Amino acid sequence: MRTLAEPDGGLLMARDGGERMAMMRYRAGAFALLLLAVVSASAAPFAIPPESSIPEGPTGEAIRRGRALITDTRAQLPDNVGNALNCSTCHLNGGTVPYAAPYVGLTGVFPEYRARSARVISLQQRINACFMRSLNGQPLAFDSDDMNAILAYISWLSRGVPTGQAVEGRGFIPLETALEPDPERGRQVYAEQCVSCHGADGEGRTTAEGGYLYPPVWGDNSFNLGAGMARHYTAAAFIRHNMPLGQGGTLTAQQAVDVAYYVTHQPRPDFPARVRDWPKGDRPKDAR
């Protein structure tokens, strides 16, 4: 028997005929780490354009309108939002925070292949997927002023990023899916770290005017089962880097996975069309 050191520092035990497979896994892991390093090294820097760069006239008005739609979606588009969330609930600060699903650079990477639908989709389709899933609502018309305003805002945030180039801070920092969640530990983390903002029953905190100071994280007013955040490893990646708000990085990866599982497995609206997700296989193990 030989012991091969894996790229993550673990140990891979190989014997006889399994030794070849062990070496293949070792090389694949090493290649993945090398590829990640190359992609990170070639990524464009994360930069938010200055406010002064918003042009005058109709284009500038569209950019400002798009920003308002992102940060105040529920009030601005009541016919399209079916819960109490805004786009900026997940895309923090209007999509301008690294590793909080920022919009910076997105214009140049769409159309993009999405494994969930097994199709190459446009940015408009991606936006509407969020309206139907995360906002539990209805899609925008592709040629509507509201859709074009959102596109104008994302395009403004993406200015200066070369077409097709990744940007530092895109998406979330993924967590190791080998971490097994413990819902009881998750309940304890929620009670200690989350309940003051999101409420004992996940209902969020409202303002005197009826708006939401902190969003609901389960129940009828939260995202549905088809949303990316309904997957506990995805939610954990967001939580680990960004929550508690202003204290991102204070939870361990295990705590983030535990509390994400606890939250995502509380009652929330269904999304029946999710049964058609991942039509070509490779369904993630945390998909709902």
N, C-alpha and C positions, 0 to 999 in steps of 0.2 A: 504494500500500500504506500502511496505517496500523498503528501499534503501539498496542495497548491494554494498560494496566497491569492485571494480574490482582490480586485481593484478597490473594494470598499473596506479592506482590512480584515474581512472575515476569512473563514477557512473552507475550502472545498475538498472533500475527501473523494478520491478516485481509486477504483480497483479494476484491474484486468480490462475488459471491454469497455467499462465506463470511463476509462482514462481519456480516451479520445474525445468523448463528449465533454468531459471536464475541461480539457484544453480549449475546446471550441467556445465554451461558456466564458472561460477566462479571457480569451482573445476578444470575444464580443463585448464583454464588459469594459475591457481596456479601450477598445475602439470607441465605445459610447462616451467614455470619459474624455477621450481625446477630441471627439467631435464637439462635445459640450464646451470644452476649452476654446476650440477654434471659433465656434459660434459666438461665444462671449467676447472673445478678442476682437471679432469683426463687427460687433454690434455698434450701431450709431449711439452717441451719447444722448442721454435723456435731457431734453431741454424744453421748457415752456416758452413760447414766444411772448414778448412783452405786449402789454395791453395796447401800447401805442402803435403796434403793427396791424391792428384791425383797421381796414380801410374805411373811408367814408363811403356813403352811398348805399345802394341796395345790397351789395355783397357784405358790407360791414353790418348792416341791419340783420341780414340772414345769420351771420355768425353769432351775433348777440342773441337773436331769437333761439338759435340752436342751443346755446349755453343755458338759456332759461328753460328750455324743454328738458334738458338733461338734469338740471338741478331742482326743478319744480314740476316734474312730469305729471304727478297726480293731479295737481290743480290746473295745469295748463292743458292737459289732454284727458279730461274725465271720461270721454267716450272710448278711449283706448286703454285706460288703466283700470284693472279690476281688483286692485288691492290698495294698500296704504303706502306703497313703496315708490321711490323715484329711481331713475337710472343711476343717480349718484349714491344710492344706498350701497351699491356694490362697486361702482366706478367712482371711488372716493374723490371728493372735491372737484366734481365735474370732469372726472377722468384725467386728473393731472398728478396723481400720486403713484410713484413707482411701486410695482408689485401689488397694486390694488386695481388691476384690470384697467390700466390707463389707455386713453385713446391716442396717445402720441405715436405717430408712425403708422397707424392702421390704414390710412388711405392707400399707401403704397404696397400693402401686402394682400389686398383683395383685388379680384376674386381669389378665393382660397379653398382648398379641399378640407371638408369637415367629415371626420369619420362617423359622427353621429348620424348624419344623413347620407353618408357615402356619396356625396356630390361636391362638385366645385360650386360654391355659392358666392353671391355678390355681397358687398357690405350692406346693402339695403336688406337683403334676406337675413343677414346676421342680426341686424338691428330689430327686424320684425320678430325673429325668434325670441329675443329678449322681451319684447312686448307681450308675446303670447305665453311665455313660460315664466320668466322672472316677475313680470308685472301682471301675470294672470289675466291678460286683456286681449285686445284686438289689434291686428297689424295696421300700419299706416299704408296708405296708397303710395306706390313707388314714385309717382309723379306729383305728390302733394307738396305744398309749400313747407309743411312741417318736416317731412322727410328730407327735403333739400336743405332746410335750415340745419338739421342735425348733421348732415353730410358736410355742409359748409363749416360748421364748428370743428368737426373732426379733421377736415382738411386744413384748417388754420392751425390746429394743434400739431399737425404733421408736417408743416412747412419746413423745408430744409433737410428732411430725411430722404435719402435716396430711395427710389422705387425698388421694392423687393428686399430692402435691407432691414434686418431685425434691429430693435431698439432696446437698449439696456432698460430693465425694469418692466418689460412687457409681461402681461398676464400675472400669474402668481408664482411663487417659489414652491414647486411641488414637494410634498412630503413622501417618505418611504411608505408604500402601501403594505409593507410587511408588518407595520405597526397595527396590532389588533385593538379595536376599540373596546372600552369597558364602559357601558352606559351608566353604571352606578357612580363610577369615578367622574364621569361626565356631568352627572347631576350635581355632584358636589362642587365641581369647578364652576358650573353655571351659577349655583347659589352664592359662591364666594366672589366671583369675578364679573358676572354678567347681569344678575338680577336687578341691580340698582338702575341700570339703563333700560333693559329690555323687559322688565317685569317678571313677576313670579310665574305667570302663565304665558310668557312669551309675547305679551300683548303690546309691548313698546310703551313709550311715554308720550303723552299728548300735551299740546300747548293750550293755553286758555282760549285761543282762537279755533281750536279743533284740529290743528295740524299736528304733525308728529315731530317731536324733538328727537326721539330715538325710535327706529322702526320696529314693528313686530317681527319676530323671527319664527313664529309658527302661528297656526290658526288661519281663519278665513281671510285675513288681511295680509298674509305673507305670501311668499313665492310658492308656486305649485310643484308637484312631484316631477314635472318635466324640466325644471330649471337646473342649471349646472350646480347651483348652491344646494340642491337637494341631495347631491352626492357628497358623502361625508368626507372623503379625502380632498375633494375640491374645496369644500367649506373649511376644512382644517387648514389648508394652505393659506386661505384668506385670513382666517382667525390668527394663525401663528404669527404672521407678519404685521397685522394691522389692529388686533384687538387684545385687551380692552383699548378703546379709542384713546390715542395719545400714549399708549403704553405697549405698542406692538413689540413682539420679541420677548416679552416677559414670561409667557407660557412656554413650557417645553413642548416639543413635537408630540409627545404622548398625550399631554394634557389637551392640546389642540385637537387631536384625533378623538379623544374621549368626549369632549364637550361638543364637538361637531356632530358626532354620532347621536348624542343625546338630543340635540336640537333638531337635526334633520329627520329624526324618527318620531317626532311629535306630530299630531294631526295637522294637516294642511290640505289645500285643494288638490284634486286629482288633475291630471292632464292625460286624457285617454289616448291621444295620438302617440304617446311615448312608447306604446307597444311596437311601433314601426321604426323606432330608433335602432341604429347600428345594423342595418339590413345585411351587411356583408360580414357580420361577426365581429370579434374583438370587443365585445361588450365589456366595459369596465366592471370590476366586481362590486363596486359601490353604486352602480346605476340603479335607479329605482324602477 
